[in-house]
Amino acid sequence: MKKTTVYATFAAILLLPLSYLNPLFPGDYKFDHLWFFAYITVILLTWSANITDRSAFKFYDALILAPLLGLSLLTGISAFMTGEFKPFLFYIYALLAFLVILTPPPPVANQTNTTKFFFLVTLLGAALGTLLPDLTNEQGRYKFLFPSPTVFSVWLIACYALFIMENPHRLTKYAAFAATSLICLMTDTRLSIAFLPIVLIYTFINRPFRTSTYAFLYTMTTIMLGSLYYVYGILSKHAGVEQIHHSHEISTDNSYETRTYLFDITFNSFNQSDWTHKIFGIGAESARNEVIKTAGIDLLPHSDFMRILHDFGFLGLALHLTLIYLLSRHTRTSQVLGLLTLTAFMHNMIYSYFLILALIVSYTLTPPLSRQEHYILGQHNNNQHA
């Protein structure tokens, strides 16, 4: 690949997220995306010296490109039909990032040092932020510089997952987990409580689960999380469980009831659609528009499984789950990030740039052994022919 082509792709990656970030407009500002985006930029620049070498590309990488291209095509057609381009931009961004990051061979030392430094800076900033005023929401929950405590907790734990890939000294790893857990508990979010047991398991194991074991774990996690609000709806109607409250220091929220109501709106709309819409979806952002029309308030369904099923049908959901699985099945870090990504689907985070980029980074930092062997073999052959 010519350098000019790669630099043009770099420029596209640099400019594309600005359509979503809009940092000049406070209401749309997303510090978490911008912060991780800066990290990706640093990594891309460290790889630029080797951009002409494509010998590391393997058939397995083509398997990942297939669902990425399929999702780009599906969301692109929907975007031009509905005028909602956010999902299409997300998948195009992921596709470009994957292609550019995949282009050079992985210089592991530079990237792992960058990953370690990035996590420590993030953790230090979050710790210092606890001493500053006005970094909590109206319920007194710590959110640092992020739009919500939940987004911040997801971000911090994803950074920690990248950090433990380094397999540092045992005490360092345990201290990092303790500090991450303490700050996440300050956010008082249910999602971080679900996240911490996942990263705890991978903190103590030094190798990934076997592919068959991870496939089973991935499938069961998907089924459990995808049916959570449906099961709660059944309990609330037939078992007398009318409400589940989550109490904060200042107030008590009724988000379980609200989420179940939003899920019912989305599910009923999808269930009443014809078979074509069930396969290909009703259209980009249609779940959100359905909630606005029915409930009279601009809210997302709070179930990304239901959201992508409604918007892009069974085909879109299958492609997305396949993409996450293929990116996450080989290494310890990518496995934990894959499970974290599934869990984050319970909070409208399917189009979070930093989660998909974290998966892509973990895949390329520690690629499957077949890719490494193929690259070494290619270098050996090149040396022989030189």
C-alpha positions as CSV (number, residue, x, y, z in Angstrom):
1,M,0.0,0.0,0.0
2,K,1.4,3.4,-0.9
3,K,2.1,5.8,1.8
4,T,-0.1,8.5,0.3
5,T,-3.0,6.0,0.4
6,V,-2.4,5.2,4.0
7,Y,-2.0,8.8,5.1
8,A,-5.3,9.6,3.3
9,T,-6.9,6.8,5.3
10,F,-5.3,8.3,8.5
11,A,-6.9,11.6,7.6
12,A,-10.3,9.9,7.2
13,I,-10.0,8.3,10.6
14,L,-9.0,11.6,12.1
15,L,-11.9,13.6,10.6
16,L,-14.8,11.1,10.6
17,P,-15.5,11.0,14.4
18,L,-15.8,14.8,14.4
19,S,-19.2,14.4,12.8
20,Y,-20.2,12.6,16.1
21,L,-18.0,14.4,18.6
22,N,-18.8,18.0,17.7
23,P,-16.6,19.3,20.5
24,L,-17.5,22.9,19.8
25,F,-21.0,22.2,20.9
26,P,-21.2,21.5,24.7
27,G,-24.4,19.4,24.4
28,D,-22.8,16.9,22.1
29,Y,-19.3,16.8,23.6
30,K,-18.0,13.3,24.3
31,F,-14.8,13.4,26.3
32,D,-14.5,9.6,26.4
33,H,-14.5,9.3,22.6
34,L,-12.0,12.1,22.2
35,W,-9.7,10.8,24.8
36,F,-9.5,7.2,23.4
37,F,-9.4,8.7,19.9
38,A,-6.2,10.5,21.0
39,Y,-4.7,7.2,22.1
40,I,-5.6,5.5,18.8
41,T,-3.9,8.4,17.0
42,V,-0.7,7.9,19.0
43,I,-0.7,4.2,18.1
44,L,-1.4,4.8,14.4
45,L,1.6,7.2,14.3
46,T,3.9,4.7,16.0
47,W,3.0,2.2,13.2
48,S,3.4,4.5,10.3
49,A,7.0,3.4,9.7
50,N,5.9,0.0,8.6
51,I,2.8,0.9,6.6
52,T,4.0,-0.8,3.3
53,D,4.2,-4.3,4.7
54,R,1.1,-6.4,4.2
55,S,2.6,-9.8,4.9
56,A,0.8,-10.0,8.3
57,F,-2.6,-10.1,6.6
58,K,-4.2,-13.6,7.0
59,F,-7.4,-15.3,6.0
60,Y,-8.7,-14.9,9.6
61,D,-8.5,-11.2,9.1
62,A,-10.7,-11.5,6.1
63,L,-13.3,-13.2,8.3
64,I,-13.5,-10.1,10.4
65,L,-13.7,-7.8,7.3
66,A,-16.8,-9.8,6.1
67,P,-19.2,-8.7,8.9
68,L,-17.7,-5.2,9.0
69,L,-18.4,-4.8,5.3
70,G,-21.8,-6.3,5.6
71,L,-22.7,-3.9,8.5
72,S,-21.3,-0.9,6.5
73,L,-23.5,-1.8,3.5
74,L,-26.6,-2.5,5.6
75,T,-26.3,0.7,7.6
76,G,-25.3,2.7,4.6
77,I,-28.4,1.7,2.6
78,S,-30.5,2.5,5.7
79,A,-28.8,5.8,6.2
80,F,-29.6,7.0,2.7
81,M,-33.3,5.9,3.1
82,T,-33.8,7.4,6.6
83,G,-31.3,10.3,6.7
84,E,-29.8,8.9,10.0
85,F,-26.1,8.5,9.4
86,K,-24.7,7.8,12.9
87,P,-24.7,4.0,12.7
88,F,-23.2,4.1,9.2
89,L,-20.4,6.4,10.3
90,F,-19.7,4.1,13.2
91,Y,-19.2,1.0,11.1
92,I,-17.2,2.9,8.5
93,Y,-15.0,4.3,11.2
94,A,-14.5,0.8,12.6
95,L,-13.7,-0.6,9.1
96,L,-11.1,2.1,8.4
97,A,-9.5,1.7,11.8
98,F,-9.3,-2.1,11.4
99,L,-7.8,-1.8,7.9
100,V,-5.2,0.8,8.9
101,I,-4.2,-0.8,12.2
102,L,-3.9,-4.2,10.4
103,T,-1.7,-2.8,7.6
104,P,1.7,-2.8,9.4
105,P,3.1,-5.7,11.5
106,P,2.7,-5.3,15.2
107,P,5.8,-3.7,17.0
108,V,4.6,-5.0,20.3
109,A,7.0,-3.2,22.6
110,N,6.0,0.3,21.5
111,Q,2.3,-0.4,21.7
112,T,2.3,-2.1,25.0
113,N,4.2,0.7,26.6
114,T,1.7,3.2,25.1
115,T,-1.2,1.1,26.5
116,K,0.4,1.0,30.0
117,F,1.1,4.7,30.0
118,F,-2.5,5.5,28.7
119,F,-4.2,3.5,31.5
120,L,-2.0,5.0,34.3
121,V,-2.6,8.5,33.1
122,T,-6.4,7.8,32.9
123,L,-6.4,6.3,36.4
124,L,-4.3,9.2,37.9
125,G,-6.6,11.7,36.3
126,A,-9.7,10.0,37.6
127,A,-8.2,9.8,41.1
128,L,-7.3,13.5,41.1
129,G,-10.7,14.3,39.8
130,T,-12.3,13.0,43.0
131,L,-10.7,16.0,44.8
132,L,-12.3,18.5,42.4
133,P,-15.8,20.0,42.7
134,D,-18.6,19.7,40.2
135,L,-17.5,16.3,38.7
136,T,-20.6,14.5,39.9
137,N,-24.1,14.3,38.5
138,E,-27.3,15.6,40.2
139,Q,-27.5,12.3,42.2
140,G,-24.0,12.8,43.6
141,R,-22.4,10.0,41.5
142,Y,-18.9,10.5,40.3
143,K,-18.6,10.9,36.5
144,F,-15.2,12.7,36.1
145,L,-15.2,14.6,32.7
146,F,-17.6,12.2,31.1
147,P,-21.3,12.7,30.2
148,S,-22.5,10.1,32.7
149,P,-21.2,8.0,35.6
150,T,-22.0,4.8,33.6
151,V,-20.1,5.9,30.5
152,F,-17.1,6.8,32.7
153,S,-17.1,3.4,34.5
154,V,-17.3,1.5,31.2
155,W,-14.4,3.6,29.9
156,L,-12.2,3.1,32.9
157,I,-12.7,-0.7,33.1
158,A,-12.0,-1.0,29.3
159,C,-8.7,0.8,29.9
160,Y,-7.9,-1.6,32.7
161,A,-8.6,-4.5,30.5
162,L,-6.1,-3.2,28.0
163,F,-3.6,-2.7,30.8
164,I,-3.7,-6.3,32.2
165,M,-2.8,-7.5,28.8
166,E,0.7,-6.4,29.7
167,N,0.7,-9.1,32.4
168,P,2.6,-6.8,34.8
169,H,4.0,-7.7,38.2
170,R,1.3,-9.5,40.3
171,L,1.1,-6.8,43.0
172,T,0.9,-4.1,40.4
173,K,-2.0,-5.8,38.7
174,Y,-3.9,-6.3,41.9
175,A,-3.3,-2.7,43.0
176,A,-4.6,-1.5,39.6
177,F,-7.7,-3.6,40.0
178,A,-8.3,-2.3,43.5
179,A,-7.9,1.3,42.4
180,T,-10.2,0.8,39.4
181,S,-12.8,-0.9,41.5
182,L,-12.8,1.8,44.1
183,I,-13.3,4.6,41.6
184,C,-16.0,2.6,39.8
185,L,-17.9,2.1,43.1
186,M,-17.9,5.9,43.4
187,T,-19.9,6.0,40.2
188,D,-22.6,3.9,41.8
189,T,-23.6,2.3,38.6
190,R,-25.1,-1.2,38.1
191,L,-23.1,-1.7,34.9
192,S,-19.8,-1.4,36.7
193,I,-21.0,-4.0,39.3
194,A,-21.6,-6.4,36.3
195,F,-18.2,-5.4,34.8
196,L,-16.0,-6.0,37.8
197,P,-16.6,-9.7,38.2
198,I,-15.7,-10.2,34.5
199,V,-12.4,-8.3,34.8
200,L,-11.7,-10.0,38.1
201,I,-11.7,-13.4,36.5
202,Y,-9.3,-12.3,33.8
203,T,-7.1,-10.6,36.3
204,F,-6.3,-13.9,38.0
205,I,-6.0,-16.1,34.9
206,N,-2.9,-15.8,32.7
207,R,-4.3,-17.4,29.5
208,P,-7.5,-17.1,27.5
209,F,-10.3,-19.6,27.7
210,R,-10.3,-22.3,25.0
211,T,-12.2,-21.2,21.9
212,S,-15.0,-23.7,22.6
213,T,-15.3,-22.6,26.2
214,Y,-15.4,-18.9,25.2
215,A,-17.9,-19.6,22.5
216,F,-20.2,-21.1,25.1
217,L,-19.6,-18.3,27.5
218,Y,-20.2,-15.7,24.8
219,T,-23.4,-17.3,23.7
220,M,-24.8,-17.7,27.2
221,T,-23.9,-14.1,28.0
222,T,-25.7,-12.9,24.9
223,I,-28.9,-14.9,25.7
224,M,-28.9,-13.8,29.3
225,L,-28.4,-10.1,28.6
226,G,-30.6,-10.0,25.5
227,S,-33.5,-11.4,27.4
228,L,-33.0,-9.6,30.7
229,Y,-35.8,-7.0,30.4
230,Y,-38.2,-9.5,28.7
231,V,-37.8,-11.8,31.8
232,Y,-38.3,-8.9,34.1
233,G,-41.4,-8.0,32.2
234,I,-42.8,-11.5,32.8
235,L,-41.9,-11.4,36.5
236,S,-43.6,-8.0,36.9
237,K,-46.8,-9.2,35.3
238,H,-47.1,-12.8,36.7
239,A,-45.0,-13.0,39.9
240,G,-46.1,-9.8,41.6
241,V,-42.7,-8.1,41.2
242,E,-44.0,-4.7,40.5
243,Q,-40.8,-2.6,40.8
244,I,-37.1,-2.8,41.5
245,H,-35.5,0.3,42.9
246,H,-31.8,1.2,42.9
247,S,-31.1,3.7,45.7
248,H,-28.5,6.5,45.6
249,E,-27.5,8.7,48.4
250,I,-29.7,11.5,47.3
251,S,-32.6,9.8,45.4
252,T,-34.1,6.6,44.3
253,D,-34.7,5.8,40.6
254,N,-37.2,3.7,38.9
255,S,-35.1,2.9,35.9
256,Y,-36.0,-0.9,35.8
257,E,-39.6,0.0,35.3
258,T,-38.7,2.6,32.7
259,R,-36.4,0.3,30.8
260,T,-39.0,-2.4,30.7
261,Y,-41.5,0.1,29.4
262,L,-39.1,1.2,26.7
263,F,-38.3,-2.4,25.8
264,D,-42.0,-3.1,25.4
265,I,-42.4,-0.2,23.0
266,T,-39.5,-1.4,20.9
267,F,-40.4,-5.0,21.0
268,N,-44.0,-4.4,20.1
269,S,-43.0,-2.2,17.2
270,F,-40.6,-4.8,15.8
271,N,-43.1,-7.7,16.4
272,Q,-45.8,-5.9,14.4
273,S,-43.5,-5.3,11.4
274,D,-43.5,-7.4,8.3
275,W,-40.9,-10.2,7.6
276,T,-38.8,-7.9,5.4
277,H,-38.3,-5.5,8.3
278,K,-37.7,-8.4,10.7
279,I,-34.8,-9.5,8.5
280,F,-33.3,-6.2,7.4
281,G,-34.7,-3.9,10.1
282,I,-37.1,-0.9,10.2
283,G,-34.3,1.6,9.6
284,A,-31.5,3.5,11.4
285,E,-32.6,5.1,14.7
286,S,-36.1,3.8,14.2
287,A,-36.2,2.4,17.7
288,R,-35.5,5.8,19.1
289,N,-38.1,7.5,16.9
290,E,-40.7,4.9,18.0
291,V,-40.1,5.7,21.7
292,I,-40.4,9.4,20.9
293,K,-43.7,8.8,19.1
294,T,-45.2,6.5,21.7
295,A,-43.8,7.9,25.0
296,G,-43.4,11.5,23.9
297,I,-39.8,11.8,25.2
298,D,-36.5,11.4,23.4
299,L,-35.0,8.3,25.0
300,L,-33.2,5.2,23.6
301,P,-34.5,1.7,24.3
302,H,-31.7,1.0,26.9
303,S,-31.3,-2.5,25.3
304,D,-28.9,-2.4,22.4
305,F,-29.8,-6.0,21.6
306,M,-33.4,-4.8,21.0
307,R,-32.2,-1.5,19.4
308,I,-30.1,-3.1,16.7
309,L,-32.7,-5.8,16.1
310,H,-35.3,-3.1,15.6
311,D,-33.2,-0.9,13.4
312,F,-31.3,-3.5,11.3
313,G,-33.2,-6.8,11.8
314,F,-31.9,-10.3,12.5
315,L,-29.3,-9.8,9.8
316,G,-27.8,-6.8,11.5
317,L,-27.8,-8.3,14.9
318,A,-26.2,-11.5,13.7
319,L,-23.5,-9.6,11.8
320,H,-22.7,-7.4,14.9
321,L,-22.5,-10.3,17.3
322,T,-20.4,-12.3,14.9
323,L,-18.0,-9.3,14.5
324,I,-17.5,-9.0,18.3
325,Y,-17.0,-12.7,18.6
326,L,-14.4,-12.9,15.8
327,L,-12.5,-9.9,17.3
328,S,-12.6,-11.2,20.8
329,R,-12.1,-15.0,20.9
330,H,-8.3,-15.4,20.7
331,T,-6.6,-13.5,23.5
332,R,-7.2,-12.9,27.2
333,T,-7.7,-9.2,26.8
334,S,-9.9,-9.4,23.8
335,Q,-12.1,-12.0,25.5
336,V,-12.7,-9.8,28.5
337,L,-13.4,-6.8,26.2
338,G,-15.8,-8.8,24.2
339,L,-17.8,-9.7,27.3
340,L,-17.7,-6.1,28.5
341,T,-19.0,-4.9,25.1
342,L,-22.0,-7.3,25.4
343,T,-22.7,-6.2,28.9
344,A,-22.5,-2.5,27.9
345,F,-25.3,-3.2,25.4
346,M,-27.7,-2.7,28.4
347,H,-26.9,1.1,28.3
348,N,-27.1,2.4,24.8
349,M,-23.4,1.9,24.1
350,I,-23.5,-0.1,20.8
351,Y,-22.1,2.9,18.9
352,S,-19.3,3.7,21.4
353,Y,-16.1,4.3,19.5
354,F,-13.8,3.5,22.3
355,L,-15.2,0.0,22.9
356,I,-14.9,-1.1,19.3
357,L,-11.5,0.5,19.1
358,A,-10.4,-1.3,22.3
359,L,-11.4,-4.6,20.7
360,I,-9.5,-3.8,17.5
361,V,-6.4,-2.7,19.4
362,S,-6.4,-5.8,21.6
363,Y,-6.8,-8.0,18.5
364,T,-3.9,-6.4,16.7
365,L,-1.6,-6.0,19.7
366,T,-1.7,-9.7,20.4
367,P,-2.8,-11.3,17.2
368,P,-3.7,-15.0,16.7
369,L,-0.7,-17.2,16.6
370,S,-1.4,-18.0,13.0
371,R,-1.0,-14.4,12.0
372,Q,2.3,-14.1,13.9
373,E,3.7,-17.3,12.4
374,H,2.5,-16.2,8.9
375,Y,4.3,-12.8,9.4
376,I,7.6,-14.5,10.6
377,L,7.4,-16.9,7.7
378,G,6.9,-14.0,5.2
379,Q,9.8,-12.1,6.6
380,H,12.0,-15.2,6.4
381,N,11.0,-15.7,2.7
382,N,11.6,-12.1,2.0
383,N,15.1,-12.3,3.4
384,Q,15.9,-15.4,1.4
385,H,14.8,-13.7,-1.9
386,A,16.7,-10.5,-1.0
